[in-house]
Amino acid sequence: MAHMDFHSLTSLDETLEKLAAYGSDATLVAGGTSARYLIMSGQVEAKAVLHIERLAEFAGITLNGGARLGALTNMRDIAEDTAIIARFASLATAAGKCGGWQTQSIATIGGNVCGASPSADLIAPLLVQDAEIELHSQARGSRTVALTDFLVAAYKTDRAADEMATAFHLPAQPGESADTYIKIQRRSAMERPIIGVALRLALDESGENIREVRIAVCGAGPMPFRASEAETLLAGQAPTDEAVRAASDAIIKRSTFRDDARASASYRAAVLPRAFAHALSLCRATIAGA
Ligand SMILES: Cc1cc2nc3c(=O)[nH]c(=O)nc-3n(C[C@H](O)[C@H](O)[C@H](O)COP(=O)(O)OP(=O)(O)OC[C@H]3O[C@@H](n4cnc5c(N)ncnc54)[C@H](O)[C@@H]3O)c2cc1C
């Protein structure tokens, strides 16, 4: 492996200065649970490693109408936060299923999203909250982008080489709504999902019809996606078997399945409708019990 400069950083200014100086020759390392492998295997070649794990100001959760999560907040802190469990259950669930507890104790939300893996667990739950990501650079200050626009392709984001992701903003969610995350994985595995489905459901006053549903899927294409066609089909409808089947078909149509070491394409296609139907019934039960 070629020589690399290593910088252990403790402030945003210092980090942005290094990012500005090295540009695309730098790689950021937060928890390092993905980055370390990418560097050691030669998939990432960088002149400088910028270690940002000690930027404590970007680790933590603040509640407003919604929530702000610092990019360096780790999975355990998200999974165990009572407010996140109450308001953004899908995110807490996904964080609590992201690898084993050792991985969760160091893996960050920023690393999960900026790695932009097709099967990153946190992306689908963030998509159903209409989350935004905040980025900082020395040259241009801060900007906030909708996560749907930030994710460009598999392993590719809209992050410029001189930017660091600093936070995620989750807006307040509609009343009478619930969200959940279903992760299909190999039994007892502490690894990425075969399929992941996040869903946020809001019912109308009657409690019978869907006011709004947001559906996001990972593991069913080159990048996690919002299943907007299925969302439109269900809006204003009663969730009858027929309506749920039509929505399922729309999700499948939008998906591209492939075989990999974890599962076959046909298994993924078979399990996705079941995961979706299960997510819908869990959200309905939560709203009914609220
Ligand atoms: C044993 C094991 C099990 C795993 N299981 C799962 C799983 O079940 N589900 C899952 O989704 N993932 C899993 N992963 C992958 C990984 O742990 C997660 O994606 C994790 O969230 C990455 O966070 P990190 O802080 O370690 O990121 P890092 O490895 O430090 O970085 C990942 C990428 O994001 C970039 N980056 C990090 N922080 C920032 C930032 N603030 N701004 C801009 N860019 C940034 C880095 O440059 C790098 O490209 C697993 C990994 C291991 C080793």
The ligand as a Tripos MOL2 file, in Angstrom:
@<TRIPOS>MOLECULE
LIG
   53    58     1     0     0
SMALL
NO_CHARGES

@<TRIPOS>ATOM
      1 C1        -19.0560   -6.6050   10.6450 C.3       1 LIG1
      2 C2        -19.7970   -5.5190    9.8950 C.ar      1 LIG1
      3 C3        -21.1780   -5.5870    9.8050 C.ar      1 LIG1
      4 C4        -21.8670   -4.5980    9.1110 C.ar      1 LIG1
      5 N1        -23.2350   -4.6980    9.0480 N.ar      1 LIG1
      6 C5        -23.9310   -3.7200    8.4270 C.ar      1 LIG1
      7 C6        -25.3600   -3.7820    8.3950 C.ar      1 LIG1
      8 O1        -26.0010   -4.6830    8.9420 O.2       1 LIG1
      9 N2        -26.0250   -2.7870    7.7410 N.ar      1 LIG1
     10 C7        -25.3590   -1.7530    7.1300 C.ar      1 LIG1
     11 O2        -26.0130   -0.8780    6.5590 O.2       1 LIG1
     12 N3        -24.0060   -1.6840    7.1410 N.ar      1 LIG1
     13 C8        -23.2780   -2.6190    7.7750 C.ar      1 LIG1
     14 N4        -21.9130   -2.5570    7.8030 N.ar      1 LIG1
     15 C9        -21.2250   -1.4690    7.0780 C.3       1 LIG1
     16 C10       -20.8710   -0.2580    7.9910 C.3       1 LIG1
     17 O3        -20.6460   -0.6790    9.3170 O.3       1 LIG1
     18 C11       -21.9650    0.8030    8.0470 C.3       1 LIG1
     19 O4        -22.3030    1.2350    6.7670 O.3       1 LIG1
     20 C12       -21.5650    2.0040    8.9190 C.3       1 LIG1
     21 O5        -22.6950    2.7810    9.1990 O.3       1 LIG1
     22 C13       -20.5050    2.8870    8.3170 C.3       1 LIG1
     23 O6        -20.2520    3.9370    9.2640 O.3       1 LIG1
     24 P1        -18.7690    4.3390    9.6710 P.3       1 LIG1
     25 O7        -18.8730    5.4700   10.6200 O.co2     1 LIG1
     26 O8        -18.0040    3.1580   10.1300 O.co2     1 LIG1
     27 O9        -18.2560    4.8380    8.2580 O.3       1 LIG1
     28 P2        -16.7640    4.8170    7.6720 P.3       1 LIG1
     29 O10       -16.3640    3.4080    7.4180 O.co2     1 LIG1
     30 O11       -15.8740    5.6400    8.4990 O.co2     1 LIG1
     31 O12       -17.0310    5.5760    6.2870 O.3       1 LIG1
     32 C14       -17.8640    5.0240    5.2720 C.3       1 LIG1
     33 C15       -17.8460    5.9690    4.0620 C.3       1 LIG1
     34 O13       -18.4950    7.1920    4.3670 O.3       1 LIG1
     35 C16       -17.5940    8.3060    4.2620 C.3       1 LIG1
     36 N5        -17.8990    9.1800    5.3890 N.ar      1 LIG1
     37 C17       -17.9820    8.8030    6.7000 C.ar      1 LIG1
     38 N6        -18.4010    9.8340    7.4550 N.ar      1 LIG1
     39 C18       -18.5510   10.8790    6.6160 C.ar      1 LIG1
     40 C19       -18.9770   12.2420    6.8160 C.ar      1 LIG1
     41 N7        -19.3360   12.7260    8.0260 N.pl3     1 LIG1
     42 N8        -19.0320   13.0590    5.7280 N.ar      1 LIG1
     43 C20       -18.7160   12.5850    4.5000 C.ar      1 LIG1
     44 N9        -18.3180   11.3160    4.2620 N.ar      1 LIG1
     45 C21       -18.2480   10.4720    5.2980 C.ar      1 LIG1
     46 C22       -16.1990    7.7120    4.2850 C.3       1 LIG1
     47 O14       -15.2580    8.4950    3.6030 O.3       1 LIG1
     48 C23       -16.4390    6.3580    3.6170 C.3       1 LIG1
     49 O15       -16.4730    6.5330    2.2170 O.3       1 LIG1
     50 C24       -21.1780   -3.5210    8.4850 C.ar      1 LIG1
     51 C25       -19.7740   -3.4670    8.5880 C.ar      1 LIG1
     52 C26       -19.0880   -4.4550    9.2870 C.ar      1 LIG1
     53 C27       -17.5930   -4.3550    9.3640 C.3       1 LIG1
@<TRIPOS>BOND
     1     1     2 1
     2     2     3 ar
     3     2    52 ar
     4     3     4 ar
     5     4     5 ar
     6     4    50 ar
     7     5     6 ar
     8     6     7 ar
     9     6    13 1
    10     7     8 2
    11     7     9 ar
    12     9    10 ar
    13    10    11 2
    14    10    12 ar
    15    12    13 ar
    16    13    14 ar
    17    14    15 1
    18    14    50 ar
    19    15    16 1
    20    16    17 1
    21    16    18 1
    22    18    19 1
    23    18    20 1
    24    20    21 1
    25    20    22 1
    26    22    23 1
    27    23    24 1
    28    24    25 2
    29    24    26 1
    30    24    27 1
    31    27    28 1
    32    28    29 2
    33    28    30 1
    34    28    31 1
    35    31    32 1
    36    32    33 1
    37    33    34 1
    38    33    48 1
    39    34    35 1
    40    35    36 1
    41    35    46 1
    42    36    37 ar
    43    36    45 ar
    44    37    38 ar
    45    38    39 ar
    46    39    40 ar
    47    39    45 ar
    48    40    41 1
    49    40    42 ar
    50    42    43 ar
    51    43    44 ar
    52    44    45 ar
    53    46    47 1
    54    46    48 1
    55    48    49 1
    56    50    51 ar
    57    51    52 ar
    58    52    53 1
@<TRIPOS>SUBSTRUCTURE
     1 LIG1         1 GROUP 0 **** ****
